Amino acid sequence: MTEPGSTGSTGAEPGGARPSEDFTEQLLGRPLELRRRDVSRAAEVSLLSARKFWHALGFPVVDTDDELFTEADQKALAAVAGIVRDGLLDETTALAMTRAFARSADRLAGWQSQLIAEAVETHMSAALADEGDDDAHESRSVPGIETAAETARRLAVLTDRLEPLLVYAWRRHLSATVARMLADADPESYGLTKMRSVGFADLVNFTALVRRLSERDLARLVSRFEALSADVITAHGGRLIKTVGDEVLFTTVGAAPAAAIALDLVETMTHDDVLPDVRCGMARGPIISRLGDVFGTTVNRASRLTAVAGAGTVLVDATMARELASLSGFELTGQRRRILRGVGPVTPSLLRRATSAARRSVTQQPARPTTPDPSPTHQPPRHRDA
């Protein structure tokens, strides 16, 4: 969808030259040949309804009659209007759905553009280093004009090939979401609440890294953390809810997959040469899902447990500890009772992966602590209270 009021130019740096090529029509796949009245008339909607649609997409409303729109804009507007006209959704819900598409697409576009730009920068830096020019591409958060232009060119070539992947991924995730919703609605499975295991993984001493690393190196570190975390979480059937710089939030239906994820995250980051250690906190209980995020006391409890966990350790709440206690492969060590801010009294347990020796002796004697009680030596993770 064209951003109204934009010509799609890649822009220029202060004092620099503008790229000679405009990639707008290549990226949109169609020429800019329609005015706003043409679009609303062809979609059989009023200009007021069209304004609401553009606004829901996150674009500024324009009042000019310049040719800023394509046939795709008209078809998209007609599609939403048709959904409302046929009674499949009311206007409020249809606009909310449009807003959800827009927010996700905006983040996706920024993420993918940044990935391409970083790849281009890396290639350019390597080429200049081969020529003996080590200072030509210093670390910076905004790509230079050459990088921006090359990124635009690559994305223009990739757009048609990536579009089917976007639709495929959306349908797959939609199917998985509906399956979870139906399972949660079955009273024989989960009762009247949505029960989940919620976990946070937080990079230790991240603030110090921010001060020490360059912007480029910091971006690479965060990208590596997100990629490794996503691989571990999805490998165990978990759902990555979101990443917030130095922290990831994930959920699973059962307790055992969540435990496996947390332990694997700790082990993966411990053996990584780039990333610092992580600490994890997990809780089990009812959650509230809204706008792709999760909220509630269970989420807050997991967040607070992460804040008091030591580097390279996993703390779980009592509910999760009870479920894991009956499963092989895990070792739980009770910790002292704590008062967690905004949560209240919690008696956590330290979770470890059971060794072969521990599995053989578990029926002979109770497990004994092998590490001291972790203390809150780090700042709390940045997850907000629900």
Secondary structure, DSSP 8 states (H G I E B T S, - for coil): ---TT--------TTS---S---HHHHHSS---B-HHHHHHHHT--HHHHHHHHHHTT-------SS-B-HHHHHHHHHHHHHHHTTSS-HHHHHHHHHHHHHHHHHHHHHHHHHHHHHHHHHHHHHHHHTT-SSSS---SS--HHHHHHHHHHHHHHHHHHHHHHHHHHHHHHHHHHHHHHHHH-HHHHTTS-EEEEEEEEETTHHHHHHHS-HHHHHHHHHHHHHHHHHHHHHTT-EEEEE-SSEEEEEESSHHHHHHHHHHHHHHHHT-SSS--EEEEEEEEE-EEETTEEESHHHHHHHHHHHH--TT-EEE-HHHHHHHHTSTTEEEEE---EEETTTEEE--EEEEE--HHHHHHTTTS-----S------S--------
